[in-house]
Amino acid sequence: MKIILLGYMASGKSTIGRFLAEKKHIPFIDLDEYIEKREGKTVSEIFELKGEIYFRKQEHVFLKELLEKKEDFILSLGGGTPCYAGNMDVLLNFKNVKSVYLKTSINTIVDRLTNEKSQRPLVARLNKEELAEFVAKHLFERSYFYNQATYKLVVDNKSVYEIIGDLQELLG
Ligand code: S3P
């Protein structure tokens, strides 16, 4: 079974993915890191030099490439992956794939992103007030896609260990 973690920026997808993979003794892949390796550029550089449309196209190509692999793994997506290029349908149509939406509140995201926005081109230039407004609208728009995941797990105010426990219960 391939396990796909999705959710908004700073919802903990990569951190949780790494821990879960260790527990389950299967490989962990971070889609942004995979794209960076394959493109030889950071996500910020890709956005800056080639633009968001190019990034979305490559994100789609590499997501499919990974899903076509035989082996099982845990994959954390980028925050926008489920919302572009029919990627959510791709996920839902692959056999042996289960997705989990790591659901966070606007406040949690804004707090976390205030400290971690520099590597994220969509929010890097926003001040705190702009960030709160942007996240509220963006999360609302994106929730339509996130909510199509196989499972939804509220992760606000939970430790990594609690979240791993919840995921193990959900996924068996
Ligand atoms: C994006 C989220 C980022 C990265 C890119 C675009 C988005 O990943 O893919 O900056 O559209 O939400 P994280 O969710 O890991 O920050």
Backbone and ligand atoms as CSV (ligand in chain L), in Angstrom:
chain,resi,resn,atom,element,x,y,z
A,1,MET,N,N,0.827,-1.207,0.000
A,1,MET,CA,C,0.000,0.000,0.000
A,1,MET,C,C,0.868,1.268,0.000
A,2,LYS,N,N,0.556,2.177,-0.913
A,2,LYS,CA,C,1.238,3.477,-0.908
A,2,LYS,C,C,0.386,4.432,-0.083
A,3,ILE,N,N,1.031,5.160,0.810
A,3,ILE,CA,C,0.293,6.085,1.674
A,3,ILE,C,C,0.691,7.506,1.302
A,4,ILE,N,N,-0.322,8.305,0.977
A,4,ILE,CA,C,-0.059,9.660,0.510
A,4,ILE,C,C,-0.565,10.655,1.551
A,5,LEU,N,N,0.314,11.532,2.009
A,5,LEU,CA,C,-0.095,12.554,2.980
A,5,LEU,C,C,-0.286,13.872,2.252
A,6,LEU,N,N,-1.451,14.470,2.468
A,6,LEU,CA,C,-1.716,15.740,1.809
A,6,LEU,C,C,-2.308,16.731,2.804
A,7,GLY,N,N,-2.275,17.996,2.422
A,7,GLY,CA,C,-2.788,19.053,3.299
A,7,GLY,C,C,-2.092,20.353,2.980
A,8,TYR,N,N,-2.514,21.399,3.654
A,8,TYR,CA,C,-1.997,22.732,3.365
A,8,TYR,C,C,-0.511,22.847,3.745
A,9,MET,N,N,0.127,23.896,3.239
A,9,MET,CA,C,1.514,24.175,3.644
A,9,MET,C,C,1.599,24.191,5.174
A,10,ALA,N,N,2.663,23.648,5.695
A,10,ALA,CA,C,2.949,23.656,7.135
A,10,ALA,C,C,1.966,22.822,7.960
A,11,SER,N,N,1.302,21.854,7.317
A,11,SER,CA,C,0.400,20.992,8.105
A,11,SER,C,C,1.162,19.804,8.698
A,12,GLY,N,N,2.441,19.680,8.389
A,12,GLY,CA,C,3.255,18.622,9.004
A,12,GLY,C,C,3.424,17.390,8.130
A,13,LYS,N,N,3.090,17.488,6.867
A,13,LYS,CA,C,3.113,16.316,5.973
A,13,LYS,C,C,4.477,15.617,5.959
A,14,SER,N,N,5.536,16.406,5.808
A,14,SER,CA,C,6.868,15.786,5.680
A,14,SER,C,C,7.348,15.222,7.016
A,15,THR,N,N,7.152,15.984,8.080
A,15,THR,CA,C,7.587,15.509,9.406
A,15,THR,C,C,6.868,14.210,9.758
A,16,ILE,N,N,5.554,14.215,9.608
A,16,ILE,CA,C,4.761,13.023,9.955
A,16,ILE,C,C,5.131,11.860,9.026
A,17,GLY,N,N,5.305,12.168,7.761
A,17,GLY,CA,C,5.645,11.126,6.783
A,17,GLY,C,C,6.926,10.409,7.150
A,18,ARG,N,N,7.931,11.196,7.541
A,18,ARG,CA,C,9.224,10.597,7.910
A,18,ARG,C,C,9.080,9.656,9.112
A,19,PHE,N,N,8.353,10.101,10.131
A,19,PHE,CA,C,8.156,9.266,11.337
A,19,PHE,C,C,7.375,7.995,11.002
A,20,LEU,N,N,6.310,8.166,10.218
A,20,LEU,CA,C,5.453,7.019,9.898
A,20,LEU,C,C,6.235,5.982,9.081
A,21,ALA,N,N,7.053,6.481,8.153
A,21,ALA,CA,C,7.839,5.581,7.308
A,21,ALA,C,C,8.814,4.773,8.171
A,22,GLU,N,N,9.387,5.449,9.157
A,22,GLU,CA,C,10.334,4.760,10.049
A,22,GLU,C,C,9.616,3.658,10.820
A,23,LYS,N,N,8.420,3.999,11.334
A,23,LYS,CA,C,7.610,3.016,12.084
A,23,LYS,C,C,7.246,1.825,11.218
A,24,LYS,N,N,6.888,2.098,9.973
A,24,LYS,CA,C,6.393,1.033,9.097
A,24,LYS,C,C,7.512,0.349,8.311
A,25,HIS,N,N,8.720,0.857,8.467
A,25,HIS,CA,C,9.883,0.299,7.755
A,25,HIS,C,C,9.677,0.289,6.246
A,26,ILE,N,N,9.136,1.403,5.748
A,26,ILE,CA,C,9.055,1.556,4.293
A,26,ILE,C,C,9.657,2.923,3.927
A,27,PRO,N,N,10.076,3.097,2.678
A,27,PRO,CA,C,10.726,4.360,2.316
A,27,PRO,C,C,9.789,5.562,2.411
A,28,PHE,N,N,10.394,6.727,2.625
A,28,PHE,CA,C,9.647,7.986,2.637
A,28,PHE,C,C,10.125,8.844,1.469
A,29,ILE,N,N,9.172,9.423,0.765
A,29,ILE,CA,C,9.516,10.353,-0.329
A,29,ILE,C,C,8.747,11.651,-0.120
A,30,ASP,N,N,9.471,12.764,-0.251
A,30,ASP,CA,C,8.839,14.084,-0.190
A,30,ASP,C,C,8.791,14.595,-1.633
A,31,LEU,N,N,7.583,14.856,-2.129
A,31,LEU,CA,C,7.449,15.191,-3.558
A,31,LEU,C,C,8.239,16.452,-3.917
A,32,ASP,N,N,8.224,17.465,-3.040
A,32,ASP,CA,C,9.000,18.680,-3.341
A,32,ASP,C,C,10.489,18.358,-3.470
A,33,GLU,N,N,10.997,17.530,-2.556
A,33,GLU,CA,C,12.417,17.167,-2.621
A,33,GLU,C,C,12.734,16.373,-3.880
A,34,TYR,N,N,11.804,15.493,-4.251
A,34,TYR,CA,C,11.968,14.684,-5.461
A,34,TYR,C,C,12.035,15.600,-6.691
A,35,ILE,N,N,11.127,16.590,-6.731
A,35,ILE,CA,C,11.115,17.542,-7.856
A,35,ILE,C,C,12.432,18.329,-7.867
A,36,GLU,N,N,12.864,18.759,-6.678
A,36,GLU,CA,C,14.107,19.558,-6.601
A,36,GLU,C,C,15.292,18.764,-7.133
A,37,LYS,N,N,15.347,17.473,-6.743
A,37,LYS,CA,C,16.456,16.631,-7.209
A,37,LYS,C,C,16.415,16.474,-8.716
A,38,ARG,N,N,15.237,16.161,-9.229
A,38,ARG,CA,C,15.106,15.899,-10.666
A,38,ARG,C,C,15.332,17.153,-11.511
A,39,GLU,N,N,14.929,18.305,-10.963
A,39,GLU,CA,C,15.059,19.555,-11.723
A,39,GLU,C,C,16.398,20.249,-11.461
A,40,GLY,N,N,17.106,19.819,-10.413
A,40,GLY,CA,C,18.376,20.455,-10.065
A,40,GLY,C,C,18.206,21.890,-9.581
A,41,LYS,N,N,17.030,22.182,-9.042
A,41,LYS,CA,C,16.746,23.540,-8.539
A,41,LYS,C,C,15.815,23.435,-7.338
A,42,THR,N,N,15.859,24.430,-6.451
A,42,THR,CA,C,14.900,24.435,-5.343
A,42,THR,C,C,13.520,24.823,-5.891
A,43,VAL,N,N,12.491,24.532,-5.092
A,43,VAL,CA,C,11.129,24.912,-5.512
A,43,VAL,C,C,11.062,26.423,-5.744
A,44,SER,N,N,11.683,27.188,-4.863
A,44,SER,CA,C,11.664,28.660,-5.023
A,44,SER,C,C,12.317,29.059,-6.340
A,45,GLU,N,N,13.434,28.408,-6.670
A,45,GLU,CA,C,14.116,28.732,-7.940
A,45,GLU,C,C,13.240,28.362,-9.141
A,46,ILE,N,N,12.571,27.224,-9.047
A,46,ILE,CA,C,11.705,26.816,-10.169
A,46,ILE,C,C,10.595,27.862,-10.370
A,47,PHE,N,N,9.961,28.275,-9.257
A,47,PHE,CA,C,8.904,29.293,-9.354
A,47,PHE,C,C,9.466,30.577,-9.975
A,48,GLU,N,N,10.663,30.955,-9.522
A,48,GLU,CA,C,11.219,32.230,-9.961
A,48,GLU,C,C,11.699,32.181,-11.420
A,49,LEU,N,N,12.382,31.092,-11.753
A,49,LEU,CA,C,13.007,31.040,-13.083
A,49,LEU,C,C,12.081,30.506,-14.169
A,50,LYS,N,N,11.209,29.579,-13.793
A,50,LYS,CA,C,10.392,28.926,-14.830
A,50,LYS,C,C,8.903,29.189,-14.654
A,51,GLY,N,N,8.504,29.635,-13.463
A,51,GLY,CA,C,7.108,29.997,-13.240
A,51,GLY,C,C,6.290,28.873,-12.620
A,52,GLU,N,N,5.154,29.263,-12.056
A,52,GLU,CA,C,4.323,28.283,-11.346
A,52,GLU,C,C,3.716,27.250,-12.295
A,53,ILE,N,N,3.360,27.654,-13.516
A,53,ILE,CA,C,2.712,26.691,-14.427
A,53,ILE,C,C,3.679,25.541,-14.742
A,54,TYR,N,N,4.945,25.892,-14.959
A,54,TYR,CA,C,5.955,24.849,-15.207
A,54,TYR,C,C,6.070,23.932,-13.987
A,55,PHE,N,N,6.116,24.541,-12.784
A,55,PHE,CA,C,6.204,23.735,-11.564
A,55,PHE,C,C,5.028,22.761,-11.479
A,56,ARG,N,N,3.813,23.254,-11.757
A,56,ARG,CA,C,2.616,22.400,-11.637
A,56,ARG,C,C,2.664,21.248,-12.638
A,57,LYS,N,N,3.220,21.526,-13.817
A,57,LYS,CA,C,3.316,20.497,-14.847
A,57,LYS,C,C,4.289,19.400,-14.386
A,58,GLN,N,N,5.427,19.818,-13.867
A,58,GLN,CA,C,6.427,18.841,-13.422
A,58,GLN,C,C,5.937,18.078,-12.191
A,59,GLU,N,N,5.229,18.772,-11.321
A,59,GLU,CA,C,4.665,18.140,-10.114
A,59,GLU,C,C,3.759,16.977,-10.533
A,60,HIS,N,N,2.953,17.210,-11.556
A,60,HIS,CA,C,2.026,16.188,-12.069
A,60,HIS,C,C,2.801,15.006,-12.674
A,61,VAL,N,N,3.811,15.337,-13.481
A,61,VAL,CA,C,4.602,14.287,-14.142
A,61,VAL,C,C,5.297,13.414,-13.089
A,62,PHE,N,N,5.916,14.046,-12.097
A,62,PHE,CA,C,6.675,13.280,-11.096
A,62,PHE,C,C,5.744,12.513,-10.145
A,63,LEU,N,N,4.574,13.078,-9.870
A,63,LEU,CA,C,3.613,12.343,-9.029
A,63,LEU,C,C,3.227,11.034,-9.722
A,64,LYS,N,N,2.907,11.113,-11.004
A,64,LYS,CA,C,2.512,9.897,-11.733
A,64,LYS,C,C,3.668,8.904,-11.802
A,65,GLU,N,N,4.858,9.432,-12.047
A,65,GLU,CA,C,6.050,8.580,-12.110
A,65,GLU,C,C,6.205,7.791,-10.798
A,66,LEU,N,N,6.007,8.468,-9.680
A,66,LEU,CA,C,6.163,7.795,-8.380
A,66,LEU,C,C,5.056,6.764,-8.156
A,67,LEU,N,N,3.829,7.118,-8.513
A,67,LEU,CA,C,2.714,6.201,-8.266
A,67,LEU,C,C,2.833,4.936,-9.124
A,68,GLU,N,N,3.511,5.063,-10.245
A,68,GLU,CA,C,3.677,3.900,-11.116
A,68,GLU,C,C,4.743,2.925,-10.625
A,69,LYS,N,N,5.525,3.315,-9.643
A,69,LYS,CA,C,6.555,2.412,-9.099
A,69,LYS,C,C,5.885,1.223,-8.413
A,70,LYS,N,N,6.596,0.083,-8.439
A,70,LYS,CA,C,6.008,-1.128,-7.849
A,70,LYS,C,C,6.017,-1.077,-6.326
A,71,GLU,N,N,7.090,-0.531,-5.775
A,71,GLU,CA,C,7.254,-0.649,-4.323
A,71,GLU,C,C,6.338,0.303,-3.538
A,72,ASP,N,N,6.087,-0.070,-2.305
A,72,ASP,CA,C,5.294,0.764,-1.408
A,72,ASP,C,C,6.160,1.851,-0.794
A,73,PHE,N,N,5.536,2.961,-0.447
A,73,PHE,CA,C,6.251,4.053,0.223
A,73,PHE,C,C,5.241,4.996,0.848
A,74,ILE,N,N,5.775,5.914,1.634
A,74,ILE,CA,C,4.944,7.019,2.134
A,74,ILE,C,C,5.388,8.255,1.382
A,75,LEU,N,N,4.419,8.967,0.839
A,75,LEU,CA,C,4.735,10.130,0.014
A,75,LEU,C,C,4.037,11.358,0.591
A,76,SER,N,N,4.807,12.405,0.855
A,76,SER,CA,C,4.150,13.659,1.248
A,76,SER,C,C,4.098,14.566,0.029
A,77,LEU,N,N,2.909,15.102,-0.238
A,77,LEU,CA,C,2.703,15.981,-1.390
A,77,LEU,C,C,3.022,17.418,-1.012
A,78,GLY,N,N,3.111,18.286,-2.018
A,78,GLY,CA,C,3.146,19.716,-1.742
A,78,GLY,C,C,1.727,20.174,-1.448
A,79,GLY,N,N,1.596,21.311,-0.800
A,79,GLY,CA,C,0.259,21.797,-0.418
A,79,GLY,C,C,-0.677,21.975,-1.607
A,80,GLY,N,N,-0.124,22.287,-2.777
A,80,GLY,CA,C,-0.987,22.537,-3.926
A,80,GLY,C,C,-1.210,21.318,-4.801
A,81,THR,N,N,-0.445,20.252,-4.575
A,81,THR,CA,C,-0.487,19.099,-5.496
A,81,THR,C,C,-1.916,18.586,-5.764
A,82,PRO,N,N,-2.740,18.398,-4.717
A,82,PRO,CA,C,-4.062,17.806,-4.986
A,82,PRO,C,C,-4.980,18.709,-5.814
A,83,CYS,N,N,-4.602,19.985,-5.951
A,83,CYS,CA,C,-5.525,20.976,-6.513
A,83,CYS,C,C,-5.248,21.302,-7.973
A,84,TYR,N,N,-4.280,20.655,-8.585
A,84,TYR,CA,C,-3.893,20.979,-9.964
A,84,TYR,C,C,-3.806,19.731,-10.832
A,85,ALA,N,N,-3.994,19.954,-12.148
A,85,ALA,CA,C,-3.716,18.946,-13.181
A,85,ALA,C,C,-4.444,17.616,-12.971
A,86,GLY,N,N,-5.583,17.649,-12.291
A,86,GLY,CA,C,-6.330,16.403,-12.071
A,86,GLY,C,C,-5.619,15.442,-11.139
A,87,ASN,N,N,-4.700,15.955,-10.309
A,87,ASN,CA,C,-3.890,15.063,-9.466
A,87,ASN,C,C,-4.718,14.277,-8.453
A,88,MET,N,N,-5.807,14.878,-7.970
A,88,MET,CA,C,-6.619,14.155,-6.974
A,88,MET,C,C,-7.286,12.947,-7.648
A,89,ASP,N,N,-7.739,13.131,-8.888
A,89,ASP,CA,C,-8.335,12.003,-9.626
A,89,ASP,C,C,-7.284,10.931,-9.897
A,90,VAL,N,N,-6.073,11.372,-10.208
A,90,VAL,CA,C,-4.983,10.412,-10.430
A,90,VAL,C,C,-4.813,9.552,-9.173
A,91,LEU,N,N,-4.753,10.214,-8.026
A,91,LEU,CA,C,-4.568,9.487,-6.752
A,91,LEU,C,C,-5.710,8.502,-6.513
A,92,LEU,N,N,-6.932,8.983,-6.758
A,92,LEU,CA,C,-8.103,8.165,-6.436
A,92,LEU,C,C,-8.242,6.976,-7.376
A,93,ASN,N,N,-7.661,7.095,-8.564
A,93,ASN,CA,C,-7.804,6.012,-9.538
A,93,ASN,C,C,-6.693,4.969,-9.486
A,94,PHE,N,N,-5.648,5.242,-8.720
A,94,PHE,CA,C,-4.578,4.244,-8.588
A,94,PHE,C,C,-4.974,3.203,-7.546
A,95,LYS,N,N,-4.756,1.928,-7.881
A,95,LYS,CA,C,-5.024,0.876,-6.894
A,95,LYS,C,C,-3.911,0.916,-5.852
A,96,ASN,N,N,-4.182,0.395,-4.677
A,96,ASN,CA,C,-3.172,0.318,-3.620
A,96,ASN,C,C,-2.638,1.662,-3.175
A,97,VAL,N,N,-3.469,2.683,-3.293
A,97,VAL,CA,C,-3.073,4.010,-2.812
A,97,VAL,C,C,-4.126,4.484,-1.818
A,98,LYS,N,N,-3.675,4.899,-0.631
A,98,LYS,CA,C,-4.608,5.513,0.329
A,98,LYS,C,C,-4.067,6.887,0.664
A,99,SER,N,N,-4.948,7.870,0.700
A,99,SER,CA,C,-4.493,9.223,0.995
A,99,SER,C,C,-5.075,9.702,2.322
A,100,VAL,N,N,-4.306,10.523,3.005
A,100,VAL,CA,C,-4.772,11.079,4.282
A,100,VAL,C,C,-4.602,12.592,4.246
A,101,TYR,N,N,-5.689,13.289,4.534
A,101,TYR,CA,C,-5.657,14.755,4.636
A,101,TYR,C,C,-5.308,15.122,6.081
A,102,LEU,N,N,-4.162,15.732,6.258
A,102,LEU,CA,C,-3.772,16.213,7.595
A,102,LEU,C,C,-4.379,17.614,7.749
A,103,LYS,N,N,-5.443,17.671,8.530
A,103,LYS,CA,C,-6.270,18.876,8.587
A,103,LYS,C,C,-5.836,19.798,9.722
A,104,THR,N,N,-5.552,21.038,9.357
A,104,THR,CA,C,-5.101,22.021,10.361
A,104,THR,C,C,-5.977,23.261,10.276
A,105,SER,N,N,-6.075,23.988,11.386
A,105,SER,CA,C,-6.884,25.206,11.384
A,105,SER,C,C,-6.091,26.356,10.756
A,106,ILE,N,N,-6.816,27.394,10.370
A,106,ILE,CA,C,-6.162,28.573,9.787
A,106,ILE,C,C,-5.133,29.140,10.772
A,107,ASN,N,N,-5.511,29.247,12.037
A,107,ASN,CA,C,-4.595,29.846,13.029
A,107,ASN,C,C,-3.284,29.080,13.141
A,108,THR,N,N,-3.383,27.765,13.195
A,108,THR,CA,C,-2.165,26.947,13.293
A,108,THR,C,C,-1.279,27.184,12.079
A,109,ILE,N,N,-1.899,27.198,10.915
A,109,ILE,CA,C,-1.109,27.384,9.683
A,109,ILE,C,C,-0.440,28.752,9.674
A,110,VAL,N,N,-1.212,29.778,10.022
A,110,VAL,CA,C,-0.648,31.136,9.991
A,110,VAL,C,C,0.508,31.226,10.988
A,111,ASP,N,N,0.334,30.689,12.184
A,111,ASP,CA,C,1.422,30.727,13.180
A,111,ASP,C,C,2.667,30.041,12.640
A,112,ARG,N,N,2.474,28.835,12.096
A,112,ARG,CA,C,3.642,28.080,11.609
A,112,ARG,C,C,4.281,28.770,10.413
A,113,LEU,N,N,3.444,29.257,9.495
A,113,LEU,CA,C,4.001,29.858,8.276
A,113,LEU,C,C,4.713,31.173,8.550
A,114,THR,N,N,4.303,31.854,9.608
A,114,THR,CA,C,4.972,33.113,9.955
A,114,THR,C,C,6.458,32.850,10.161
A,115,ASN,N,N,6.773,31.701,10.731
A,115,ASN,CA,C,8.186,31.368,10.964
A,115,ASN,C,C,8.827,30.582,9.832
A,116,GLU,N,N,8.045,30.005,8.966
A,116,GLU,CA,C,8.621,29.080,7.963
A,116,GLU,C,C,8.233,29.448,6.544
A,117,LYS,N,N,8.052,30.734,6.265
A,117,LYS,CA,C,7.513,31.043,4.936
A,117,LYS,C,C,8.592,31.283,3.884
A,118,SER,N,N,9.843,31.492,4.303
A,118,SER,CA,C,10.851,31.953,3.345
A,118,SER,C,C,11.075,30.992,2.177
A,119,GLN,N,N,10.945,29.682,2.449
A,119,GLN,CA,C,11.164,28.700,1.375
A,119,GLN,C,C,9.902,28.454,0.558
A,120,ARG,N,N,8.848,29.186,0.863
A,120,ARG,CA,C,7.569,28.907,0.186
A,120,ARG,C,C,7.167,30.099,-0.675
A,121,PRO,N,N,7.396,29.984,-1.982
A,121,PRO,CA,C,7.230,31.148,-2.854
A,121,PRO,C,C,5.842,31.785,-2.829
A,122,LEU,N,N,4.805,31.003,-2.553
A,122,LEU,CA,C,3.454,31.586,-2.598
A,122,LEU,C,C,3.205,32.561,-1.455
A,123,VAL,N,N,3.934,32.405,-0.361
A,123,VAL,CA,C,3.657,33.253,0.815
A,123,VAL,C,C,4.878,34.043,1.296
A,124,ALA,N,N,6.027,33.817,0.648
A,124,ALA,CA,C,7.284,34.381,1.162
A,124,ALA,C,C,7.230,35.897,1.357
A,125,ARG,N,N,6.495,36.599,0.505
A,125,ARG,CA,C,6.529,38.063,0.572
A,125,ARG,C,C,5.371,38.678,1.354
A,126,LEU,N,N,4.539,37.853,1.974
A,126,LEU,CA,C,3.364,38.391,2.679
A,126,LEU,C,C,3.707,38.743,4.120
A,127,ASN,N,N,3.153,39.876,4.610
A,127,ASN,CA,C,3.303,40.169,6.044
A,127,ASN,C,C,2.237,39.390,6.806
A,128,LYS,N,N,2.267,39.492,8.145
A,128,LYS,CA,C,1.401,38.620,8.959
A,128,LYS,C,C,-0.085,38.808,8.624
A,129,GLU,N,N,-0.475,40.071,8.432
A,129,GLU,CA,C,-1.888,40.351,8.150
A,129,GLU,C,C,-2.299,39.788,6.778
A,130,GLU,N,N,-1.448,40.019,5.798
A,130,GLU,CA,C,-1.727,39.505,4.441
A,130,GLU,C,C,-1.749,37.976,4.455
A,131,LEU,N,N,-0.857,37.409,5.249
A,131,LEU,CA,C,-0.753,35.952,5.335
A,131,LEU,C,C,-2.064,35.355,5.859
A,132,ALA,N,N,-2.611,35.968,6.921
A,132,ALA,CA,C,-3.842,35.453,7.527
A,132,ALA,C,C,-4.991,35.509,6.515
A,133,GLU,N,N,-5.056,36.597,5.771
A,133,GLU,CA,C,-6.128,36.756,4.780
A,133,GLU,C,C,-5.954,35.748,3.636
A,134,PHE,N,N,-4.705,35.606,3.196
A,134,PHE,CA,C,-4.394,34.695,2.090
A,134,PHE,C,C,-4.732,33.248,2.476
A,135,VAL,N,N,-4.286,32.841,3.656
A,135,VAL,CA,C,-4.470,31.445,4.078
A,135,VAL,C,C,-5.958,31.126,4.219
A,136,ALA,N,N,-6.727,32.067,4.790
A,136,ALA,CA,C,-8.157,31.805,5.014
A,136,ALA,C,C,-8.846,31.501,3.682
A,137,LYS,N,N,-8.572,32.312,2.676
A,137,LYS,CA,C,-9.234,32.155,1.379
A,137,LYS,C,C,-8.708,30.909,0.641
A,138,HIS,N,N,-7.404,30.767,0.679
A,138,HIS,CA,C,-6.738,29.687,-0.047
A,138,HIS,C,C,-7.128,28.320,0.508
A,139,LEU,N,N,-7.162,28.219,1.836
A,139,LEU,CA,C,-7.512,26.944,2.475
A,139,LEU,C,C,-8.958,26.578,2.147
A,140,PHE,N,N,-9.818,27.594,2.139
A,140,PHE,CA,C,-11.223,27.356,1.796
A,140,PHE,C,C,-11.319,26.784,0.370
A,141,GLU,N,N,-10.615,27.415,-0.566
A,141,GLU,CA,C,-10.642,26.947,-1.967
A,141,GLU,C,C,-10.087,25.538,-2.095
A,142,ARG,N,N,-8.994,25.301,-1.399
A,142,ARG,CA,C,-8.305,24.017,-1.550
A,142,ARG,C,C,-8.991,22.864,-0.838
A,143,SER,N,N,-9.802,23.198,0.179
A,143,SER,CA,C,-10.438,22.138,0.976
A,143,SER,C,C,-11.290,21.218,0.109
A,144,TYR,N,N,-11.841,21.763,-0.956
A,144,TYR,CA,C,-12.659,20.946,-1.866
A,144,TYR,C,C,-11.857,19.721,-2.331
A,145,PHE,N,N,-10.594,19.950,-2.652
A,145,PHE,CA,C,-9.738,18.855,-3.128
A,145,PHE,C,C,-9.254,18.003,-1.957
A,146,TYR,N,N,-8.778,18.656,-0.902
A,146,TYR,CA,C,-8.241,17.916,0.249
A,146,TYR,C,C,-9.291,16.932,0.813
A,147,ASN,N,N,-10.553,17.401,0.813
A,147,ASN,CA,C,-11.607,16.570,1.419
A,147,ASN,C,C,-11.937,15.317,0.627
A,148,GLN,N,N,-11.348,15.191,-0.558
A,148,GLN,CA,C,-11.572,13.961,-1.338
A,148,GLN,C,C,-10.626,12.834,-0.914
A,149,ALA,N,N,-9.709,13.125,0.002
A,149,ALA,CA,C,-8.758,12.095,0.462
A,149,ALA,C,C,-9.505,10.915,1.078
A,150,THR,N,N,-8.858,9.763,1.062
A,150,THR,CA,C,-9.484,8.565,1.635
A,150,THR,C,C,-9.827,8.791,3.117
A,151,TYR,N,N,-8.909,9.381,3.855
A,151,TYR,CA,C,-9.128,9.646,5.281
A,151,TYR,C,C,-8.814,11.104,5.589
A,152,LYS,N,N,-9.480,11.621,6.629
A,152,LYS,CA,C,-9.175,12.981,7.094
A,152,LYS,C,C,-8.793,12.880,8.565
A,153,LEU,N,N,-7.736,13.548,8.936
A,153,LEU,CA,C,-7.294,13.493,10.331
A,153,LEU,C,C,-6.988,14.907,10.818
A,154,VAL,N,N,-7.706,15.332,11.856
A,154,VAL,CA,C,-7.442,16.656,12.431
A,154,VAL,C,C,-6.159,16.557,13.242
A,155,VAL,N,N,-5.194,17.409,12.938
A,155,VAL,CA,C,-3.890,17.269,13.602
A,155,VAL,C,C,-3.538,18.456,14.498
A,156,ASP,N,N,-4.446,19.429,14.608
A,156,ASP,CA,C,-4.185,20.577,15.490
A,156,ASP,C,C,-3.963,20.113,16.924
A,157,ASN,N,N,-3.036,20.737,17.585
A,157,ASN,CA,C,-2.777,20.469,19.010
A,157,ASN,C,C,-2.474,19.017,19.331
A,158,LYS,N,N,-1.952,18.272,18.374
A,158,LYS,CA,C,-1.575,16.885,18.662
A,158,LYS,C,C,-0.076,16.752,18.485
A,159,SER,N,N,0.543,15.912,19.310
A,159,SER,CA,C,1.980,15.688,19.157
A,159,SER,C,C,2.199,14.767,17.957
A,160,VAL,N,N,3.436,14.753,17.484
A,160,VAL,CA,C,3.771,13.857,16.371
A,160,VAL,C,C,3.414,12.418,16.749
A,161,TYR,N,N,3.685,12.041,18.004
A,161,TYR,CA,C,3.454,10.658,18.428
A,161,TYR,C,C,1.961,10.318,18.428
A,162,GLU,N,N,1.135,11.286,18.862
A,162,GLU,CA,C,-0.317,11.056,18.825
A,162,GLU,C,C,-0.789,10.885,17.380
A,163,ILE,N,N,-0.253,11.737,16.501
A,163,ILE,CA,C,-0.674,11.677,15.094
A,163,ILE,C,C,-0.260,10.340,14.474
A,164,ILE,N,N,0.957,9.900,14.792
A,164,ILE,CA,C,1.419,8.600,14.263
A,164,ILE,C,C,0.491,7.478,14.771
A,165,GLY,N,N,0.122,7.549,16.039
A,165,GLY,CA,C,-0.794,6.549,16.617
A,165,GLY,C,C,-2.131,6.566,15.869
A,166,ASP,N,N,-2.659,7.760,15.652
A,166,ASP,CA,C,-3.945,7.885,14.937
A,166,ASP,C,C,-3.835,7.299,13.527
A,167,LEU,N,N,-2.703,7.601,12.867
A,167,LEU,CA,C,-2.535,7.120,11.486
A,167,LEU,C,C,-2.425,5.597,11.451
A,168,GLN,N,N,-1.741,5.047,12.430
A,168,GLN,CA,C,-1.597,3.582,12.444
A,168,GLN,C,C,-2.955,2.914,12.642
A,169,GLU,N,N,-3.791,3.562,13.457
A,169,GLU,CA,C,-5.135,3.021,13.665
A,169,GLU,C,C,-5.960,3.106,12.368
A,170,LEU,N,N,-5.857,4.267,11.703
A,170,LEU,CA,C,-6.617,4.477,10.461
A,170,LEU,C,C,-6.184,3.514,9.361
A,171,LEU,N,N,-4.863,3.369,9.253
A,171,LEU,CA,C,-4.314,2.667,8.088
A,171,LEU,C,C,-4.067,1.181,8.344
A,172,GLY,N,N,-4.091,0.804,9.607
A,172,GLY,CA,C,-3.889,-0.597,9.972
A,172,GLY,C,C,-2.438,-1.038,9.870
L,1,S3P,C1,C,2.927,24.789,-2.415
L,1,S3P,C2,C,3.404,24.125,-1.316
L,1,S3P,C3,C,4.815,23.754,-1.166
L,1,S3P,C4,C,5.488,23.616,-2.529
L,1,S3P,C5,C,5.267,24.853,-3.334
L,1,S3P,C6,C,3.786,25.150,-3.574
L,1,S3P,C7,C,1.483,25.117,-2.474
L,1,S3P,O1,O,4.921,22.526,-0.442
L,1,S3P,O2,O,5.015,22.490,-3.218
L,1,S3P,O3,O,5.870,25.923,-2.657
L,1,S3P,O4,O,0.968,25.427,-3.564
L,1,S3P,O5,O,0.815,25.051,-1.406
L,1,S3P,P1,P,4.630,22.415,1.164
L,1,S3P,O6,O,3.171,22.149,1.333
L,1,S3P,O7,O,5.460,21.246,1.569
L,1,S3P,O8,O,5.056,23.705,1.761
